[in-house]
Amino acid sequence: MDGTLSQLVTLTSAANGVIAGRTGADSIYPSNADFKFCNSVRFIDIRKPLLGKPQEIERHKDPYEWLRSLKPGHATRAWLTYQSGNLAMPPDHQLAGFAGGGGTWQLHVASPDRTEIWLPRWEVTRRDDPDTRIWSVTYSCVARVPGKPSFPEPRLDLITSRLAASLNATHEFASVHDLAFWAGLFQRAADCLDPSLPVVFPDYIQFVFLDSYPETAQRLLAAAYTGWVFGGMGSWDDLVFEPDAENDRYNRLSAELYSAVTDAIQQATWSFGKDALRG
């Protein structure tokens, strides 16, 4: 999974942990691997005066401060939503490896009387940093929706079936074309959904409060991390097949896999320990 999305998942899970009263969430920054290449991660409001340019007003200087503001009773739930780029050319799955590409992810944080929506912006500000902390990340509060929040309801069994079918189809395609590496990867991702097997994440993932998700959601997240094959050069998206009809099939399968993976991620975030959350 690309760093932008993985960081969003980590922040969402940590936020829900704070809201549920769990300890340790505020220690994720900067130690969690999702912040390894970041020199700053801040949270801002955007003020639009009657005259002049919009102004950025810093609300929290880092995730530690942001998480401490999400006290039980002040916040009720956090979750992610995904919106396809729709008109994007090339399609979303081919742009997912680039900062800001692959559709739009939104981080929602609800309180009793409103919901705030946050969008990330990643910028390279220290290209020659000796510790490779080249990125500055800014989360902007782009909307405040008044009123009692409406929480999305996950359909975990349905998206599990969809993701399994998509992974099996791409696995079959890769096997037919003697792409052993990719076939093995798709099989490992599909195995994550098998309830008879353990839930296994890639070694580099430091998932926050995994035990607060139902097992089905844990499996969806593990499959999404393992089966994320969307990037630039050298990725699954970088292949070409002949004849054209076979290349068209490859593109269809890739687009469907990307859609299933993004749907699995957002729905999994909707399922964080509901009994522990105040809603």
C-alpha positions in Angstrom: 0.0 0.0 0.0 1.3 3.5 -0.8 2.5 5.6 2.1 -0.3 8.2 1.8 -3.0 5.7 2.2 -1.2 3.7 4.9 -0.7 6.8 7.0 -4.4 7.6 6.7 -5.3 4.1 7.9 -3.0 4.4 10.8 -4.3 7.8 11.8 -7.9 6.6 11.6 -7.2 3.5 13.7 -5.3 5.6 16.3 -8.1 8.2 16.4 -10.7 5.5 17.1 -8.4 4.0 19.8 -8.3 7.4 21.6 -12.0 7.8 21.3 -12.5 4.3 22.7 -10.3 5.2 25.6 -7.4 2.9 24.7 -3.9 4.0 25.7 -0.8 4.2 23.5 -2.3 5.9 20.5 -0.6 9.2 21.0 2.8 7.4 20.8 2.5 6.5 17.1 4.3 9.7 16.0 7.0 9.7 14.9 7.9 6.1 15.7 5.3 4.4 13.5 6.7 3.3 10.1 4.0 5.3 8.3 5.9 8.5 9.4 9.4 7.3 8.6 9.9 9.6 5.6 8.0 12.6 7.0 9.8 15.7 8.4 6.5 17.2 9.5 2.8 16.2 9.8 0.5 19.0 10.7 -3.2 19.7 10.8 -4.6 23.0 9.6 -7.8 25.0 9.1 -8.4 27.0 5.9 -9.9 30.4 6.4 -11.4 32.2 3.4 -11.6 35.9 3.9 -14.0 38.1 1.8 -10.9 39.6 0.1 -7.6 38.0 -0.6 -6.3 34.5 -0.7 -7.4 31.7 1.6 -5.2 31.4 4.7 -3.8 28.3 6.4 -4.2 28.4 10.2 -2.3 25.7 12.0 -4.6 23.9 14.5 -2.3 21.0 15.6 1.5 20.9 14.9 1.7 17.1 14.8 -0.4 13.9 15.1 0.3 13.8 18.9 -1.5 17.0 19.4 -4.3 16.1 17.0 -4.9 12.7 18.8 -4.9 14.3 22.2 -7.7 16.6 21.0 -10.0 13.6 20.2 -11.1 12.9 23.8 -13.9 10.6 24.5 -17.1 12.6 24.4 -15.5 15.3 22.2 -15.2 12.9 19.3 -17.3 9.8 18.6 -15.8 8.0 15.6 -13.3 8.3 12.7 -13.5 6.6 9.4 -12.2 6.8 5.8 -14.1 7.2 2.5 -12.9 6.9 -1.0 -14.1 8.7 -4.1 -13.0 7.6 -7.6 -11.4 10.2 -9.9 -14.0 9.0 -12.5 -12.7 11.1 -15.3 -9.0 10.4 -14.6 -7.0 9.4 -17.6 -5.1 7.2 -17.1 -7.5 5.4 -14.7 -7.3 5.5 -10.9 -5.3 2.3 -10.5 -2.6 3.5 -12.8 -2.2 6.8 -10.8 -2.4 5.3 -7.3 1.4 5.1 -7.0 1.8 8.9 -7.2 1.1 11.4 -4.5 -2.4 12.8 -4.9 -3.3 10.2 -7.5 -5.7 7.3 -7.6 -8.9 9.0 -6.4 -9.6 10.9 -3.2 -9.4 9.6 0.3 -11.1 11.6 3.1 -10.7 11.2 6.8 -13.9 11.8 8.7 -13.9 12.6 12.4 -17.4 12.9 14.0 -18.4 14.7 17.2 -21.9 14.8 18.7 -22.9 17.8 16.6 -20.8 17.8 13.5 -18.4 15.9 11.3 -15.0 17.3 10.1 -13.5 16.1 6.9 -9.7 16.1 6.4 -7.7 15.8 3.2 -3.9 15.1 3.1 -1.4 17.0 1.0 2.1 15.6 0.6 5.0 17.8 -0.6 8.7 17.1 -1.0 10.4 19.8 1.1 13.7 18.3 2.0 14.9 16.4 -1.1 18.4 15.9 0.3 17.5 15.1 3.9 20.2 12.7 5.2 17.5 10.6 7.0 15.3 10.5 3.9 12.6 12.5 5.7 11.8 14.3 2.5 8.0 14.7 2.9 6.0 17.5 4.6 2.4 16.3 5.1 -0.5 18.7 5.7 -4.0 17.6 6.7 -6.5 20.3 5.9 -10.0 20.4 7.4 -11.9 21.1 4.2 -15.4 20.8 5.6 -17.5 20.8 8.8 -20.8 19.1 8.3 -23.2 20.3 11.1 -25.7 18.0 12.8 -25.7 14.5 14.2 -23.3 12.4 12.2 -24.5 9.6 10.0 -22.2 6.6 10.2 -21.6 4.3 7.3 -22.4 0.6 7.9 -19.9 -2.0 6.6 -20.9 -5.1 4.6 -17.8 -7.1 5.4 -19.0 -10.5 4.1 -20.0 -9.0 0.7 -16.8 -7.1 0.2 -14.8 -10.2 1.3 -16.5 -12.2 -1.5 -15.8 -9.5 -4.0 -12.2 -9.1 -3.1 -11.6 -12.8 -3.1 -13.1 -13.2 -6.5 -10.9 -10.4 -7.9 -7.7 -11.7 -6.3 -8.5 -15.2 -7.7 -9.1 -13.8 -11.2 -5.8 -11.8 -11.2 -4.0 -14.8 -9.8 -5.3 -17.0 -12.7 -4.3 -14.3 -15.3 -0.8 -14.0 -13.8 -0.4 -17.8 -13.8 -1.5 -18.2 -17.4 1.1 -15.7 -18.4 3.9 -17.4 -16.3 4.2 -14.4 -14.0 5.2 -16.5 -11.0 6.1 -13.5 -8.7 2.7 -11.8 -9.3 0.8 -15.1 -9.1 2.4 -15.8 -5.8 1.6 -12.4 -4.4 -2.1 -12.6 -5.4 -2.3 -16.0 -3.8 -0.9 -14.7 -0.6 -3.4 -11.9 -0.6 -6.2 -14.3 -1.2 -5.0 -16.5 1.6 -5.4 -13.6 4.0 -9.2 -13.9 3.5 -9.2 -17.7 4.4 -10.6 -18.1 7.9 -8.7 -21.4 8.3 -5.3 -19.5 8.0 -3.7 -16.9 10.3 -4.0 -13.2 9.6 -0.7 -12.1 8.2 0.4 -8.6 7.4 3.6 -7.7 5.5 6.6 -7.4 7.9 7.0 -3.7 7.5 3.4 -2.9 8.7 3.0 -1.6 12.3 -0.8 -1.8 12.5 -2.4 0.2 15.4 -5.1 -1.5 17.5 -5.7 -4.4 15.1 -7.5 -6.3 17.8 -10.2 -3.7 17.9 -11.4 -4.8 14.4 -13.6 -7.9 13.8 -11.6 -10.7 12.3 -13.3 -10.3 8.9 -12.1 -6.7 8.8 -8.6 -7.7 9.9 -8.5 -10.2 7.0 -9.6 -7.5 4.6 -6.9 -5.1 5.7 -4.2 -7.8 5.5 -5.4 -8.8 2.0 -5.4 -5.1 1.0 -1.9 -4.5 2.3 -0.5 -7.7 0.7 -2.4 -7.3 -2.6 -1.6 -3.6 -3.2 0.2 -3.9 -6.5 -0.4 -0.4 -7.8 2.5 1.9 -8.4 4.9 3.2 -11.0 7.8 1.5 -12.8 8.2 -2.1 -11.9 4.7 -2.5 -10.5 1.8 -4.6 -11.7 0.6 -1.5 -13.5 3.7 -1.4 -15.6 3.0 -4.5 -17.7 1.8 -4.8 -21.3 0.3 -7.8 -23.0 -0.4 -8.9 -26.5 -2.7 -9.2 -28.3 -4.8 -6.0 -27.6 -7.7 -8.1 -26.3 -5.5 -9.7 -23.7 -4.1 -6.3 -22.6 -7.7 -5.0 -22.3 -8.5 -8.0 -20.1 -5.5 -7.2 -17.9 -6.6 -3.6 -17.6 -10.2 -4.7 -16.6 -8.9 -7.1 -14.0 -6.5 -4.5 -12.6 -9.3 -1.8 -12.4 -11.6 -4.3 -10.7 -8.9 -5.3 -8.2 -8.2 -1.7 -7.4 -11.9 -1.0 -6.8 -12.3 -4.0 -4.6 -9.2 -3.2 -2.5 -10.2 0.4 -2.0 -13.7 -0.6 -1.0 -12.3 -3.2 1.4 -10.1 -0.6 3.1 -12.8 1.9 3.6 -15.3 -0.6 4.8 -12.8 -2.1 7.3 -12.3 1.3 8.8 -16.0 1.6 9.4 -16.0 -1.5 11.6 -13.5 -0.5 14.3 -14.8 -1.9 17.7 -18.3 -0.5 17.5 -19.1 -1.6 21.1 -16.2 0.5 22.4 -17.1 3.6 20.4 -19.6 6.2 21.6 -22.0 6.9 18.7 
